[in-house]
């Protein structure tokens, strides 16, 4: 407003100079005097509001920190504090306020936010970087297994020399690594984590003509696997994929460490030939791990798993969701560089595709095969929506659902069968609603696992989020996967009863905790390593193509950025905020989502590889 008024004053100045008569000149001078008076008032108001805003910012930062010092009842405020601090990290007033109390806060309250903290490290001499560096260093001292891996990742990742921010970030991580290796209290653990992580990265990138999907191989045929085994024996550490609770006493001496690797490993499906290894801890526990290399950046998946875990905490404290044990199954994802990482292997699971396709042939041999269904969908992919819908309906009539048999084949006791089917329905409801809120896409049958012991479902490969699926060459048209087979597994009531009510309870909880959820996601806005667009490599994978030449522009990301794609981030977060509003009742919203997700007119328009017919 004051800017407009200042321009008005200048315009009157020009009119006075060009006034054709004394009367016109005096009129302009009178109007200019009034505009100047209003300009002074506007400037005083702006100064007062700026001063008030600075005071509010100072008190907010200080009080968040004092709250974290005084009590453990509001530890989630660490998210709100961090989002506010990162937003104003360039302001001296904010950094002075933080410096008063940051060192008094137990580092455990920031340990779960190491991904976001390390992503903002820069080799720059300013108050924000000094405090951030010390905070990250303190977390590594107090909670080495929650902090050092992120430092290793930052120091070991390849960087584009033209990306000044990335080069600066790596320099800061290398400085931190040097300090950890020279500090007496951390040098031994740092050397163990650094050595084993380097060995994991070598194994992830190792290529061999014998590495074919599904093959089991002996350890001694792989130099990288043998080297990793020797390193794990020399530097005993807990499994990188082990869920280690944050210790308030800072004592991690009783955590069981790895003794060795099993003598065999296998190759999982994928272009990069991921290796499935098993490590044995000193307490006898086996930890299966997927060691993955290639072009997929596991950091996207790691951060989505972090969001899932934080949302789980909200579901656990709400009475209606807690009573029904509504939660999201999570697994550990540990990036070790921008091209390698370790993923917790989800045991006792089978992919939806792996179970459904043979089951269709066993229980309905008269139906058409899945391959023919896909080829018929591909044949009409470029036709009008009406033609595609008609073809999809014809396929559905000859491809009957079989998901119900998953439970009858595995759980013979009626009570057990009922409980496992209920667990399946509840877990499907919880992830469906959270997936809708987060805009989770690419939910084809290979990205959903079925737990053969609990009946729960587990979603993997979470890189397509925040509605990115809607801008793919073949856009996704449904909020979550609710195909005929998914519904068939819910029993005679289908989407009514348990599924609908659990969807309602989950959405109600997320709406109630919308401020906390937005705080969780708002931290990502200031994470320069989180990509808000689809990378060309992931897009090529989605399209089942090897040639990236057609998708380079579709997923191009700016090479030079400090705060990642602010426009896209703001759009994504605005979309989530809109979904969490209460403009419609929970019942009406869930009803609309179920209708959208199961509508054949939407399913018919999906990419053939999504297998919407199953």
Secondary structure, 3 states (H helix, E strand, C coil): CHHHHHHHHHHHHHHHHCCCCHHHHHHHHHHHHHHHHHHHHHHHHHHHHHHHHHHHHHHHHHHHHHHHHHCCCCCCHHHHHHHHHHHCCCCHHHHHHHHHHHHHCCHHHCHHHHHHHHHCCCCCCCHHHHHHHHHHHHHHHHCHHHHHHHHHHHHHCCCCCCCHHHHHHHHHHHHHHHHHHHCCCCHHHHHHHHHHHHHHHHHHHCCCCCCCCCCEEEHHHCHHHHHHHHHHHHCCCCCCCCCCCCCCCCCCCCCCCEEEECCEEEECCCCCCCEEEEEEECCCCEEEEEEEECCCCHHHHHHHHHHHHHHHHHHHHCHHHHHCCCCCCCCCEEECCCCEEEEECCCCEEEHHHHHHHHHHHHCCCCCCHHHHHHHHHHCCCCCHHHHHHHHHHHHHCCCCCCHHHHHHHCCCHHHHHHHHHHHHHHHHHHHHHHHHHCCCCCCHHHEEEECCCCCEEECCCCCCCCHHHHCCCCCCCCCCCCHHHHHCCCCCCCCCHHHHHHHHHHHHHHHCHHHHHHHHHHHHCCCCCCCCCCHHHHHHHCCCCCCCCCCCCCCCCCCCCCCCHHHHHHHHHHHHHHCCCCCCHHHHHHHHHHHHHCHHHHCCCCHHHCCCC
